[in-house]
Amino acid sequence: MAKRVYQVWKGRNKFIFRGRLIFGPDAKSLVITLLLIIVPIVVFCTHVARNLFYEFQSSFASYTILVVTIVLTVNVLLLLLLTSARDPGIVPRNPHPLEEDTCYDSSVSLEAGSRQTPTPRLPRTQDLMVNGFTVKVKYCETCMLYRPPRCSHCSVCDNCVERFDHHCPWVGQCIGLRNYRFFFLFVLSSTLLCIFVLAMSAMHLKFLLDNYGTIWKAIKESPVSLILMAYSFIFLWFVGGLTCFHLYLIGTNQTTYENFRFGVANRPRAFDRGCLNNFLEVFCSKIEPSRNKFHARVEERPALSLNPEAKVAGSKGNRRVKVEDDQIGDDLMKISQRQQIEE
């Protein structure tokens, strides 16, 4: 029975549901990320939101806090799943090496009367024209192909990823062409959730301060509110700073990998189409379908067999002679080709 593509996958990815969901090799870090999101929200709903429910005289305002909390949390979790459980833009590996150019090895010293031996070698880079700019693409020895522009090989997942941004350990997946939009929205939604929890926890302490008169009594009455404020403030610096950084990257059409590799002065400008068009490219363009069909069956290659004449010769007991003749003919052909190359 033929195997599925995900069963013979050469990368380090992990698959569930028979290849329908793909994760990175560090997918276990998703458990930590989920706990960092769900546990504070449960504590917020059971302590702060419930007390605010009785503080507000209007039932509409009370229910609004709970609904907004649930909607923001579900949105963050859904975007996290869309980021970590889909193909980020993996370029399929070449089943065979590319055709190599025959070159002469200049490192070998020439002796008197000797000739250089031709050695096959592929150029490490190639130049492509993109929007009037010259862009160098590298040859990937692991995937045996020339990477498309803005593609890089992830050392964690062991895959070439289109428009490679970075490998995020918090989501356990590479961030690339097909999931960058969801990654940014996940970070942005997490920022909004932190701001909301911080504001509601501060409001709860404000109500307690008005009732008890001093801030110490208010904190003693609800220490959870202070803990949630500190927790949200710390994570707000992280996800909020990340949101601002990626807003800058989107506006200039850069990736995190390009920004750290080339810097601001030497950043590639071949893909910058203006601030507005750059934002439209990220949020309004169509997401290309995956190049990989992980659930498909692997095509079995037909086994090599001798020609009919060899089979007939073998049936008469002359198979050994026939195979030796073929090997001699192949050797003569190789010698002839080598002489032509040397000439």
N, C-alpha and C positions, 0 to 999 in steps of 0.2 A: 504493500500500500504506500502510495506517494506521501511524503511528508509535506507539512505546511511550511511557508516561508519563515514564520516566526520560530519554528522548531530548529531550523538550520541557520538562524541569523548569526552573523559573525561579530556583531557588536556586543556591547555589554548590557544592552537593554533588558528590561524585564517585561513580560507580557502577561496579561490576564484576559479572561473571556476569549480564549483561543485566538489571541492576536488582535483583538478589536481595540484594546487599550494598551498603550505602550508607555513605559516609565523608564527613568534612568536607573543606573545601578545603585544609586543612593536613595531609592524610593522610600526607605524606612524613615528618612528625615521628615517625610510628610506627616507622620504620626506626631512628631514634636510640633510641627507647624499647626496642625489641627488642634492640639491641646492648648497651644498659646492663644488660639482664637476662641475656642468653644468654652473653656473653663472660665475665663474672665466674664464672658457674656452671661453664662449661667449664674455666676455670683452677682452680676449686675442686676439681672432680672429678678432674682429671689430676694435681694436686699434693697437695692436703691430704687429700682423701678416700682417695686411693690409699695414702698413707703411714699414715693412720689404720687402714687395712685390715690392715696388718702389725703395728701397735702393739697392737691388741686381740687377746687370746688367744682370745676367743670369736668364732666365725664369725658367730653371730647378730647381735652388736653391729656387726660390720664391715659386713654386708650391710644392716643397718638404716639406717646413715648414708647409704649410697648410694641406698636406696629412698626415704627421706624427702626427700632432695634432689631426686630426679627427680619425685616426686609433687607437691611444693610448686612446682617450676618449671613443670610442665605445667598445674597449677591456675592459676598466675598468667597464663600465656600464654592459656589458654582464656578466663579472665575478661576479659583485655584485648581479645580478639577479640569477645566478646559485648558489650562496652562500646562499642567503636569502629565495629563493622560493622553496626549495626542502627539502625532508626528511633528516635530518642530521644523521640518524641512530637510530630512536626511536625504543625501544624494546616494543612490544605489551604487554599490561597488561594481567595478568592472570584473566580469568573470575571467577575462584573459588580459594579459599585459598589452599595452599599446604597441604598435609597430615601431621598432627602434630604428634610429638613423645610424648608419655605419660610419664610425669615426675612427681616427687614428690616435692612439694613446701617445701623447707627446712626452709623458713622463718617463718612457722607456728609452734608454740611451741607445743610439745606433752604433753598431759595430761595423767594422769594415766588411763590406759585401753583404751586410744583412739588411733586411727590409722590415718595416713596421707591420705588425699584425693588426688587421682591422678589428676593432672591438665595438659591439653595439652599445649605444648610449643615447639616452633621451635628454633633451635640454631641460634644465631644472625649471625654467620659467618661460612663459610666452607673453607677448605683448598683444593686448586687445584695445580697440578704440571704443570708448564708451562716452557718448555725448561730446565728442571732440577731444577727449582726454585719453592719454595712454594709461592703461591699467595693466599691471603685471599679474598673471595668474600662475600659481605654482603647481607642480606635479606632485600628487600625493602617492607615495610609494605603498601605503597601506591599502588605499582604495583603488590604486592603479588607474588614475584618471587625472586630467587637468581640472582643477577646481574651478567652478564658475566664479565670476567676480563677487567679492564680499563673502565668499565661502571659506570656512576654516575647519580644520579637523579638531574635534573635541577629544582631548586626552582622557577624559573621564568616561565618556560613552563610547569612544573609539569609532566615531562616525564623522563624516564630512557633513556639515550643516550649512544650508544656504542662509545668507545674511546672518551669519553667526554673531550674536550679541555677547553672550557669556553663558557659562553653566551655573545655574542657581541651585545651591544645595538646599535652600529652604523649600523649593518646590520639587527638588529631585529630578530635574529635567534641564536639557539645553533650552535656551531662549533663542529662537531663530525666526525665519521668515513666516512660518505658519502659526506661531503662538505668541509673537511679540505683542500684538494688540491686546490679547487677553492678559498677558503679564502686566502691562502697564495699567490696564483697568483694575486688575487685582490690587496693585500697589496703591492706586488712587482710592479705591473703595476702602482699603484698610486704613488709609489716612483719614477719610471721612468718618469711619467707625470710631477711630481713636478720638477724634475731635468731639464726636457726639457723646461718647462715654465720659470723657473728661468734663464736658460742659454739664451733663446731667448730675454727675457726682458732686461737682462744685455747687450746683443749685441745691442739691439735697443738704449739703453742709450749711448753705446759707439759710435754709429753713430751720435747721437745728440751732444755728447761731441766734436767730430771732427768737426762738422758743426758750433757749437756756441762757442766753445773755453773754456767755464767754465761749471762745473758740475751743478751749480745752474741754469743756463739758460737751460741746457739740461733737468733738472728735471721739471722746470717751463713749458717747452714745452710739456713734456709728463709725468705728475705725475702718470698716470695709470701704467706706466712701473715700477716705484718705488714701488707702492702699490702691484703689482703682484709679484715683487721680495720678498718683505717682507712676503706676504701671502704664497708663495711657500716655503720660507725658514722655516717658522714656522711649516708648515705641513710636511716638509721634515724631521724635527727632530722626529716627531711623527711616520709617516709611515716608515721612514728609520730605526729608532730604533726598531720598531716592526718587520721589515723584518730581521734585524740582530738577534734579539732574537729568532724568529722562525727558522732561519737557524740553530742556535745552538740546538734548541729543536729537529729538524728533524735529525740532525747529531747524536744525542744521543738517539733518539727514545723516547722522553718524550712528555708529554702533559703539557699545562700550569697549569692545575689542579694538576698534579703530581709534577711539579716543585715547586709550591708554598706550597704544602702540605708537601712533604717529604724533600725538599731542595736538594742541590747538593750531600751531603755526603750520604744521606739515600735514594737516588732515586732508584726506582725498576729497576733491571738489567735483568729481565727475558725476556724483549722484545728487548734488544739491540743486533743487529746482525752485528754490524760493520757500520762505517760511510757510505760506499758506498751502502751496502744493505739497510740501513735505508732510504737513499734517493730514491733508486729504489722502495722500498715499498710504499712510499708516491706518487711518480709521475708516476710510470710505472705499478703498480698493477691494477688489474681489480676492478672497483667499484662494490660492491655487490648490487644486487637489493634490493629495500625497502621491509621490512618485513610487511608493512602495505599497504593494498589496500583501500585507502580512498574513492574511487569512487564506491567500491563494495557495494552490498546490504547486510544489516544485516540479518543474519539467524534468523528466528523466532523460538523460542523453543516451542515445543508442550505443550499445557496445561495439567496439571495432571488431571486424571479422575479416578473414582472408578472402581474396577474390575467388570466383568459381574455379579458376584453373588450379589454384592452390589446393582447394578442397578435393578436386579430382585427383591431383597428384598425390595428395595425402592418402586418398582411398586406395591408391595403387602401391603405397609403400614408399613413394618418392617425395614425401612432404618435406623431409629434412633437406634434400637437395634443392627444392624449390625455394625454401626460406633462405638458404645460404646464397642462392643466386640473387634474390631480392636485396639482401644486405650488401653484397658486392656492388650491385648496381647503384644503391644509395651512396656508398662510399665513393664510387667513381664520380657521381654527380656532384658531391660535396667538394671533391678535389678540383673538378672543373670550374665550379663557381668560385672557389678561392683563388684559382689562377687568374680568372677574369677580373676579380676585384683588385688583385695585386697589379695586373697590367694597367 
